[in-house]
Amino acid sequence: MVRLPAIVVKACSIKRAGEYIWGRGSLDDKPGLVGSLTVVEELLRAGFKPTRTFVLAYGIDEERGGISGATAIRDYLLATYGAYAFSILVDEGSGYEVKDDVIMANPGVAEKGKFDMRFEISSPGGHSSIPPEHTSIGMLAALVKQIEANPHGAQLNRSGVYYSLLQCRAAHDTSMAPHLRSLISHSRSSDKALHALERYLAKTDHLFPALAGTTQAADVIRGGVKTNALPERAEVIVNHRIDIHSSVDALQKHVVRVVKPVVAQFGLELDAFSKPEFSVKQQDGVASGVLRIADAFGTALEPAPVTPMGDSGPFQFLSGTIIGVLGASNRTGIPSMFQRDRCDHANDMMFGRCDRAACSADTKHYWKLTKHIFRYGHTNDADSFNGGHTVNEALRGEGFIETIRFFTWVILNADESPLLE
């Protein structure tokens, strides 16, 4: 029996009680929404007059791809300011972690691509009392098994965001096992160590495939109409999150290679992505059915351009702002050692990642506004009561205050910083 967590606060209600703020979205995107608006209102009330333009853009349908909200905002901003007119864009994203005397901030500088892929098998219908050896549902079951038996695989790329995360942790996270720190360090110049590190992470970290490769998940399946009628069609929709070093084209080629044995096994014809080079016809002209593969919703998306890091002005600006906010904080849990000794490690401390494997935000519509997109929310993992999108979603009130402080520093620093064009 699976024991579900007791409901403290109903999902669609909101409550401020004790040290937590409860309610749907309290941990997700609402701290950034309410926090940034609060900062702007208070700065204006105090008489602040910025010397540069700040744009607050809030979508209405990010959970369904931003097809109505973010696209309209994008079109307006492009028409008003032009392409690449913005110095920096900060959207919702990861926060920071406290590990002993070290704080590690995780601004997302990359975003995986996405492809919801429909696999549909069509075959002749008829009465179930005279069935073929395999119905469309049976063939689809074999197809799903084949897909899941052939994952895309994960590998480390020395120029990749996730690899830079590992290097940062090895340099500063004293709680990391010594042998792992040594392996990460040696992997910078040794291919043997790099492959050994890949094998180690594959065995010990269940997130490794999502952080270092393309993922796939069979999420929706349909087929059949009633028990005495052979199903004329059956389909499955597989969600893919495309690695930042891959592409839609590479994914399509991989999928076609994987499904061809099933096509041959059942004598199917193949129509993949309406591309003739992927099609398969049966030599005798007699096929038991057709496998069609297509973009399920017409929303396939390439991986996002990676935001420049290192000596890039906007990256240095955001890094310095985060370090300044944390260094000036008096909240519980911020190591005093960080305030004294860690600020000189700004370049080494900061790393980028998209640590939500399903990472997808409205920023995918804003690529032409700026090359400097950061997905960062300035909340601590310890500020979460039970995670987002789930029962008892809640944010520690002290963490929300830190979010407000962060946006205050962002606006005040950006108004004067020479690091932003």
N, C-alpha and C positions, 0 to 999 in steps of 0.2 A: 504494500500500500504506500502511495506517495502522500506525505503529509504536507499540505499547502500552508503557507504562512498565514497567520491570523491577520484579518483586515483591521488596521488601526484607523484609517480614514478612507472613506469611499472614494473610488477612482475619479469621479467627476465632481467631487466637492473640493473645497479649499479651506485650510485651517492654519491658524498661527497659534501654536501651543508649545510652551517650553522653548527648547533651543532649536526646533525645526520649523520650517515652513512647508506645509503639506499641500499636495494637489498635483494633478496631471500637468506636466510641463515645468514643475518647480525645480527639477534638476536638469531638464533638457534645455530648451532654448529660452525659457522665460526669464532666467536671471540676466541674460544678456539684453533681452528686449526691455524689460522694466529697468534694469540697471543703467543702461545707456540713456534712456529717456529721463530717468531721474537726474543723472549728471547734467544733461543739457538744460533741463528746467532750472536746476539749482544754480548753474553757472550764469544763465541769463538773468535769473533773479538777483544774483550778486553783481550784475552789471558788466559781466565779461563780454568783450567784443572781439571775436577772433579776427586775425589778419588774413587768414586763409579760409577756403571753403571746406566745410564739413557736411557730408551728406549722410543722412540716416535713412536707410532703405530697408523696409521690412516686408517680406513676402507674406502671402496668405495661404499657400498650398505647397510648402516645401515637401511635406510627406508624400505627395503624389507627383513630385517632380518639378514643381514650380512652373507648370505650364501656363498658368494664368497670371500669377503674381509676379514672379521674378522676370519672366520674359517681357512683361509690360514695363517694369522698372528699367530693365536693360535697354529697351528700345528708347525710352525717354532720356536716360542718361547719355546714351550714345548720340542722340539727336541734339542734346543740350550742350554736352561738353566735348564730344568727339572720342575717337578711339584712343585708348591708352592715356587718357587725360588725368587719371587719378594716380597719386603717388603710392598709395597703400590701401588695401582693403582688409578689414578684420571681420571675420564671420564666426559663427558658433563653431566650437571644436573642443579639443582636449584641454586639460588644465595643467596642474603641476603636481608633483609627488614629493613627499617628504620621506627620506630614507636616512635614519639616524641623524647625522649632522649635515646631510647633503640635500639640497632641493634641486629637483630636475624639472624644468618646464618643457612642455611638449607641444609647441605650436605646429600645427599640420601644414606642411608645405607641398604636399602632393595629394592627389585624390585618384582613386582607382576608376577605371572605366566600368561600364555596365552594359550588360546585354541580356535581356529576358528573351530566351530562345524557345520557340514553339516547335515541338516534334509531333507531327500528326501522321498517323498511319490510317490509310483508307483501304478497305477491302470489301468484296461483295457481301451483301447481306443474305438473309434467308431465315429459315426456321431453325430453331435451336435443336430440333430433333434429328437434323441431318447436318451436323457441324463439320467444318474442315478440321484438319489436324491442329491448326493454330488460328485463333480469331485475331482480330486487330488488337484486342486487349492483351492476348497472350504474347503477340509479337512486340507490343509496346513494353510489356514487362521485361522481356529479354533485352530490349533496347536500353531501358533504364539501368538494368544490371550491368550492361556493357559500359555505359557512360560512367557509372560510379566505380567500376573496376579500373577505369583509366583516368585518374585525376591528372591535373595539369602539372603537378610537381612544383616544388619550391626550391629556389636557389638564391644564394647571396650574390649581390652585385656590389663591388667595391665603390662604385659611384652612386649607389642607391641610398635612399633616405633611411631605410631600416638598418642598413649596415652602419651608417653614421650614428644611429641610435645605440647600437651595440658598442661602438667605439667609445661613445660618451659614457655609457654605463661602466665599461671596463676601467675607464680613467678615474671615475669619481665615486662609484657605488662600492663602498667598502664592505657591504654585506654580500657581494657577489663571491662565489666560490673561487679560490685562488687559481685552480686549474682552468676554470672557464675564462677568467680574466687573462691568463697567459695565452690561452688558445685564441682568443679574440685579438690580442695584441700581435701574435705571430701571424695571424691570417692576413695582415696588411701586406706582407711581402712573400708569404709562402702559400702556394696553391694547395699543397698537401694539408696545411693547417686550415685553410679555408673550407675544403671539402670535409675535413674532420669536424669542423664547427657546424657545418650544415647537417651532418649525420647526428651530431649531439643534440642540436636544437630540434630536429625532427622527432627524436625519441623523448625529449624532456619537456617541450613546450607545445601545447596543443594549439597555440595561436600562430605557430611558425608558418604553416601553409597559407594562412590568411595574410600575414605580414610580408611574406616573401614570394608570393606567387598568385596566380589566377585561381579563384575558387569557383565551385559549382554546387548548386543545391536544387534538387528536384522538388518544387514547391507546390505545384498544382497539377492534378491529374483528372481527366474526364473521359468517359466512354460508356456506350451502351444506353439503351432506352428502357428495356424491360427484359424479364428473364427468359422469354421464349422467342426472342428475336436476336439474331446474330448482330453484333455491333458493326455498323458500317464504317465507323471512324472512332479513333481513340487518340487522345493527345496528352502530352505532358509539357509543362512549362518549366524550364530550368533557368534559374537565375545565376548569371555569371558576374563576378566582380573581377575586372581585368587588371592584372598587375601593371604597375606604372611603367615597366620596361617592355610591355607587350602592346598589342593592338587588336582592334576588331578583326582585321584581316587574318592575323595569326591565330586568333581564336577560331574563326570559321574553318581554317585549314585543319586545325587540330580536331575539331568536331567531325569533319567529313572523314578524316582518317580513322577515327574511332568507330563510327557507325557503319562503315563499309562492310566489315565482316557480318554484321547482322543483316544488312541488305542482301548479301550473297547467300546467307544461311536460309532466308525465307523467300528468296526469289522476288525481291521487291524492286521497283523502280525508285530512283532517288532524284528528287528535285530540291536542291539545297541553295537557298538564298537567291533563287532565280538566276543562278550563274551557270551557263552552259558547261564550263570547265569542271564543275562539280557533279554534273548529272550522270546517272547510270541507267542504261536501258538493258533489258534482258535480251540476250542474243536471239532466242527463239521467238521473241515478240510476245510471249505469254508471261505475265507477271501475276503474282498472287495478291499484289496490292501496290500502293505507292506511299513512300515515306517523303513527306514534305517538311523541310526545315526553314523557318523564317523568323524574322524579328516579330515577337508576339504583339508588341504595342507601338512599333515604329519609334522606339526611344533609345536605340543603341547609342552608346556614348564612348568615345575614345578616352583614355586616361588623360587627366588634366596636365597641362604644362607644369613642370616643377618650378616652384618659386626660387629665385636666386638666394643663396645663403652666403656664408663666409663674410667677405668684406662689403657685401651689398649694403647700401645705405639704409633701405627700409628694414632689412633683417637686423642690422646693428641698432636701428632705432627701437624696434620692438623688443629685442634682447635687453637693451639697456633699460627700457621702460619696465619690463617685467622684473628685472633685478632690482631696480630702484624701488618699486612697489613692495616687493618682498623684504628688501633691506630696511625699509622704513616701517614695516608692520610690527605691531605689538600684540598680534593675535596669538592665541594659544597654539603651540605646536610649531611655531617658526623658530628654528634653531638660532640661538644667539651667535653661535660660531659662524653661521652663514653671514650674519650681519657684519662680523668683524673681518672674516678672512676670505670669503668666497667671491666677492664682487670682482676680484681681479681675474677670475676665470670666465669672464663673460663669453669669450669666443668658444671656449671648450664646453661650457655648461650647456649651451643651447643646442638643441637638435630638433629636427622636424620629423614628424611621422603622422600617419593617419591611423591611429591605433584602434579605431572602430573599423572592423573588417568591412562593415557595410557602409563605410563612410560615403556619404553622398549628400551634398548640401546645395543651396541655391547658387553657390559660387560657380557652378558649372555653366551658368548663363552669363557670367561676368568676365569671362576670360579676355574679352576685347577691351575691357575698361582699364585693366592694369596687369602688369606682369608680376606684381607683388601681392599675392593673395595669401593670407594667413588664417588658419582655422584654429582659433584659440579662445577659451572661455574663462580662464583664470579662476577655476575652482579646484579644490583639492579633492582627491579621491575619497578622503576621510570625511568630506562634507556630505557624502551621500548616505542616506539611511538604508536604501534597498535597491539602488539602481534606477534607471529611467525606463519608461514604457512598461511599468510593472506595478504590482500591488504595493501600496504604501510608498509611493514616490515622494521623496522629501529632500529638502536642502537645508543644511545647517544655517541658521540665521547669520552666524559670524562669517560664514563663507560668502553669503550674499553681500555683506558689507564690503568684503574684499573685492568682489566684482565691481561694486560701485567705485571703490578707490582706484581700481585698475583703469576703468574708463575715464575717470577724472585725469589721471596721469597721461593717458593716451592723448586726450584732447589738448591739455596744457602743453605737453612736450611737443606734439606735432605742430602746434601753432608757432613754435620758435626754433625747432630743430633744423639745422643745415643738412641733416642726413636725408631729408625728404625734398625732392625736387619741386 
